[in-house]
Amino acid sequence: MIVFRVVVQVHQARIGQARALFGTLTQASRVVPGVVCFDILQDPDDAGTVRLDRGLPGLGRGGPAGVLPELATVTAAFDDLLTDGPQGTIFHVGSAEPWPAR
């Protein structure tokens, strides 16, 4: 599996707009065949720091969520929304196992 992690810094005045755009992108991405997970997290200590995580079963960067119109809408708004970023990391996950319960 490949996990893409992108971190952005959102203008404080644009947090509401960013949440709405990211929420729409999250909903659209989660129903795309092949997308294992798609989560957007906001740092509780710094509301302007937002992390986007997308997991795909070994597809390349142009995987299924890469063609969503919602993604194009979000990236087109970056100039107005962001103070920094996006900064990304690609994780190549070779295996996984359940986390044991207590």
Order of alpha helices (4+ residues) and beta strands (2+ residues): beta-alpha-beta-beta-alpha-beta
